[in-house]
Amino acid sequence: MGINIRGRSFLTLLDFTPEEINYLLDLSMEFKKMKANGVDHSYLKGKQVVLLFEKTSTRTRCAFEVGARDLGMGVTFLDSASSQMGKKESLEDTAKVLGRMYDGIEYRGFKQSVVEDLAKYSGVPVWNGLTDDFHPTQMLADIMTAREEFGDMRGRKLTFFGDARNNVANSLMVVSAKLGMHFCACGPKELMPKQSLIDTCTAIAKETGAQLDFTDDPKVGAKDCDVLYTDIWLSMGEAAELWEQRIKLLKPYQVNKELMALAKPTAIFEHCLPSFHDRNTTVGEDIYQKYGLEAMEVTDDVFLGTQARQFQEAENRMHTIKAVMYATLK
């Protein structure tokens, strides 16, 4: 029997089986081939989707907009200044209104409870473009990129370096557990994932053969690693006053040439972007002036090196998001 997730919301990969996740990844590859070969795939003509953004984004917004249009759909974008959600109108009322006008809803913001309530009250598929807890569409792009390199990801080691309790690290642990991978969270002990999520993923890993490791030693994290992954040291919405503290905590976990050399020779580097790999941003220059750092979570030589796959990964956001929208709306 084929995989069918029509009508379902995409809130966290905890809700999906390994078979369903691999189905979405296979579908993403098909859409990528069609896009590259100029094959029309406007399969969802006449449908309409709305994108709700409480947090700004380049890749997520563009991936949803281009993906929706490639599928033949109309798209409406609403940021926090363009919607009354939670201000003059309750979340429940907003969800019910949007569900009567649109076939699907994307949400990118803060609380996981918001995207869950949108799904509860709207009556249409809702897609999580990022919350404080999870970033499931990013995970599909991350694993798709690694699959393009290595094929079957079972047993492959992916290590996240840095603040391992953030939404990206949480989701990497989930998808690794689901797909039978070897996940390693490498960072300060005080910045590890919540024990409740570790327990959930450990139970999943027992069923799939996945391995989960947690270490504060970068050398252990990099040893025998296939994918070295990092993210910025201060998440969107966190206070700028935390920079000094995070730099002290996370500088040992910077992905640099020395760390890459400890991994497998075939290893690749991934990053969800944006990245502070040089001084060519206002934040990067400000950090340099205050703390003397030329780069933060990843050095420029790694970011621009032959093992880096972050721009391929960014493109794959479009293909994977397209797969999620198509599979839940077809």
C-alpha positions in Angstrom: 0.0 0.0 0.0 1.4 3.4 -0.9 2.1 6.2 1.5 -0.7 8.7 1.8 -0.5 11.8 4.1 -3.1 13.9 2.3 -4.9 16.2 4.7 -2.3 15.9 7.5 -0.4 18.8 9.1 3.4 18.9 9.2 4.2 20.2 12.7 7.0 18.0 13.9 8.7 14.9 12.5 7.7 13.0 15.7 4.3 12.7 14.0 5.7 10.8 11.0 7.0 7.3 10.5 10.4 6.5 8.9 8.5 5.3 5.8 6.6 8.6 5.5 9.8 10.7 6.0 11.6 8.7 3.3 8.6 9.1 1.0 8.8 12.9 1.4 12.5 12.7 0.7 12.0 10.6 -2.4 9.3 13.0 -3.6 11.6 15.9 -3.0 14.2 14.3 -5.3 11.6 13.9 -8.0 10.6 17.5 -7.8 14.2 18.6 -8.0 14.7 16.6 -11.2 11.5 18.0 -12.7 12.6 21.6 -11.8 16.1 21.0 -13.3 14.7 19.6 -16.5 12.0 22.2 -16.9 9.1 19.7 -16.5 5.8 21.3 -15.6 4.5 20.1 -12.2 1.7 22.6 -11.5 -0.4 19.8 -10.0 -2.3 21.9 -7.5 -3.8 24.6 -9.8 -6.6 26.5 -8.1 -5.4 25.9 -4.6 -4.5 28.8 -2.3 -2.0 28.9 0.6 -1.2 31.6 3.2 2.2 32.1 4.9 2.1 33.5 8.5 5.4 34.9 9.5 6.1 36.2 13.1 9.8 35.6 12.5 11.5 36.9 9.4 13.3 34.6 6.9 14.9 34.5 3.5 15.0 30.7 2.7 11.7 29.7 4.3 9.6 32.4 2.7 11.2 32.0 -0.7 11.0 28.2 -0.6 7.3 28.3 0.2 6.5 31.0 -2.3 8.4 29.5 -5.2 7.4 26.0 -4.4 3.7 27.0 -4.2 3.8 28.8 -7.5 5.7 25.9 -9.2 2.8 23.7 -8.0 0.3 26.2 -9.6 -1.0 27.6 -6.3 -1.7 31.2 -5.3 0.2 32.5 -2.3 -0.6 35.2 0.3 2.1 36.4 2.7 1.2 37.9 6.1 3.8 39.2 8.6 3.1 40.2 12.2 2.2 43.7 11.1 -0.3 42.4 8.5 -2.4 40.2 10.7 -4.6 40.7 13.7 -3.8 37.1 15.0 -3.4 37.2 18.8 -3.9 41.0 18.9 -7.4 42.0 17.9 -8.5 38.5 17.0 -7.9 35.3 18.9 -5.7 32.6 17.4 -8.7 30.2 17.2 -10.8 32.8 15.3 -8.0 33.6 12.9 -7.4 29.9 12.2 -11.1 29.3 11.5 -11.2 32.3 9.1 -8.1 31.3 7.2 -9.2 27.7 7.0 -12.3 28.8 5.1 -10.3 30.8 2.6 -7.1 28.8 2.1 -6.2 25.1 1.4 -3.1 25.2 3.5 -1.4 27.4 6.1 2.3 27.9 6.9 3.4 29.3 10.2 6.9 30.6 11.2 7.2 32.0 14.7 7.8 31.3 18.3 5.6 28.9 20.3 5.0 25.4 19.1 1.5 25.7 20.6 0.6 28.3 18.0 1.2 26.1 15.0 -0.5 23.2 16.8 -3.6 25.4 17.5 -3.7 26.6 13.9 -3.8 22.9 12.9 -6.5 22.2 15.5 -8.9 24.9 14.5 -8.3 25.7 10.8 -9.5 22.3 9.4 -6.7 22.4 6.7 -3.1 21.2 6.6 -0.7 23.5 8.6 3.0 23.4 8.0 5.6 24.4 10.6 8.1 26.8 9.0 10.0 27.1 12.4 9.1 27.4 16.1 11.2 27.6 19.2 11.0 23.8 19.5 11.2 22.4 16.0 12.2 23.1 12.4 10.9 20.1 10.5 11.1 21.5 6.9 14.8 22.3 7.5 15.4 18.7 8.5 14.1 17.3 5.2 16.5 19.6 3.3 19.4 18.6 5.6 18.9 14.9 5.1 18.1 15.2 1.4 21.5 17.0 1.0 23.3 14.3 2.9 21.4 11.6 0.9 22.6 13.2 -2.3 26.2 12.7 -1.0 26.0 9.3 0.7 22.8 7.5 -0.3 21.2 5.5 2.5 21.7 7.4 5.7 21.2 4.5 8.1 24.2 4.3 10.4 25.7 7.6 9.1 27.0 9.9 11.9 25.7 13.5 12.0 27.1 15.7 14.7 25.6 19.1 15.7 28.1 21.4 17.2 27.0 24.3 19.5 23.8 25.1 21.3 22.3 21.6 21.2 19.0 22.6 22.8 17.8 24.8 19.9 15.1 24.0 17.4 17.5 22.8 14.7 19.4 20.4 17.1 16.1 19.1 18.5 14.9 18.3 15.0 18.1 16.8 13.9 18.0 14.4 16.8 14.4 13.5 15.9 15.0 12.8 12.3 18.2 10.9 13.0 16.3 8.7 15.5 13.5 8.1 13.0 15.9 7.2 10.1 18.3 4.9 12.0 21.2 7.4 12.0 24.0 8.0 14.5 23.2 11.5 16.0 25.7 13.2 18.2 25.0 16.5 20.1 28.3 18.2 20.9 28.3 21.2 23.1 28.4 22.5 26.7 26.6 20.3 29.1 24.2 23.2 30.1 23.1 23.5 26.4 22.0 20.0 25.8 18.5 19.0 24.6 15.7 18.6 27.2 15.7 15.2 28.9 12.1 14.6 27.9 12.9 14.9 24.2 16.1 12.8 24.7 13.9 10.1 26.3 11.4 10.2 23.4 14.1 9.9 20.8 15.9 7.2 22.7 12.7 5.1 22.6 12.4 5.7 18.8 16.1 4.8 18.4 15.5 1.4 20.0 13.0 0.6 17.2 15.0 2.0 14.3 18.6 1.0 15.3 19.6 4.6 15.6 22.4 5.7 18.0 22.3 8.9 20.1 25.3 10.4 21.7 25.9 13.5 23.9 29.3 14.9 24.5 31.1 18.1 25.4 34.3 17.0 23.7 34.6 18.3 20.1 37.1 15.7 19.2 34.6 12.9 20.1 31.9 14.7 18.2 34.0 14.9 15.0 35.5 11.4 15.2 34.1 9.2 12.3 31.6 11.9 11.4 29.9 12.1 8.0 28.0 15.4 8.5 29.3 18.2 10.7 26.5 20.6 11.4 26.3 23.9 13.2 24.1 26.9 13.6 24.5 30.5 14.8 25.2 30.9 18.5 22.3 33.3 19.3 18.9 32.4 18.0 16.4 34.8 16.6 14.6 36.7 19.3 17.3 36.2 22.0 18.8 39.3 23.6 22.0 40.7 22.1 23.4 40.9 25.7 23.9 37.1 25.6 26.6 37.3 22.9 29.5 37.5 25.3 28.3 34.5 27.3 27.6 32.4 24.3 31.0 33.2 22.7 32.7 32.0 25.9 30.6 28.8 26.0 30.6 27.9 22.3 34.0 29.1 20.9 35.4 25.5 21.5 32.7 24.1 19.3 33.5 26.3 16.3 33.6 24.2 13.1 37.1 25.0 11.6 39.7 23.1 9.5 41.2 21.4 12.5 37.8 20.0 13.5 36.9 19.0 9.9 40.2 17.1 9.7 39.2 14.9 12.6 36.1 13.7 10.7 36.0 11.2 7.8 37.8 12.4 4.7 34.4 12.2 2.9 32.6 14.3 5.5 30.5 17.3 4.5 29.6 20.5 6.3 26.0 21.7 6.7 24.5 24.9 8.1 20.8 26.0 8.1 21.9 29.7 7.4 22.3 32.6 7.9 25.9 32.2 9.0 28.5 34.4 10.7 31.5 33.0 8.9 33.1 36.4 8.2 32.8 40.1 9.0 30.5 40.9 6.0 27.4 41.5 8.1 26.7 44.2 10.7 26.5 41.6 13.4 29.8 40.0 12.2 31.6 43.3 12.2 30.2 44.3 15.6 31.3 41.0 17.1 34.8 41.5 15.6 35.1 45.0 17.1 33.9 43.8 20.5 35.6 40.4 20.8 38.1 40.2 18.0 36.5 37.2 16.3 36.8 37.0 12.5 34.2 34.3 12.4 31.9 32.6 14.9 30.2 29.2 14.5 32.2 28.3 11.4 35.3 29.7 9.8 35.4 31.1 6.4 37.7 28.5 5.0 35.3 25.7 5.9 32.3 27.7 4.8 33.8 28.3 1.4 35.6 25.0 1.2 35.1 21.9 -0.9 33.2 20.0 1.8 30.6 22.7 2.4 27.1 22.0 1.2 25.1 24.8 2.8 23.9 26.4 -0.5 22.9 23.1 -2.0 21.1 22.5 1.3 19.4 25.9 1.0 18.1 25.1 -2.5 16.8 21.8 -1.2 14.5 23.7 1.2 12.4 24.6 -1.9 12.2 21.0 -3.2 11.4 19.5 0.2 8.8 22.1 1.1 7.2 21.5 -2.3 7.0 17.8 -1.5 5.3 18.5 1.9 2.8 20.9 0.3 2.0 18.5 -2.5 1.8 15.4 -0.4 -0.6 17.0 2.1 -2.8 18.8 -0.4 -2.9 16.5 -3.5 
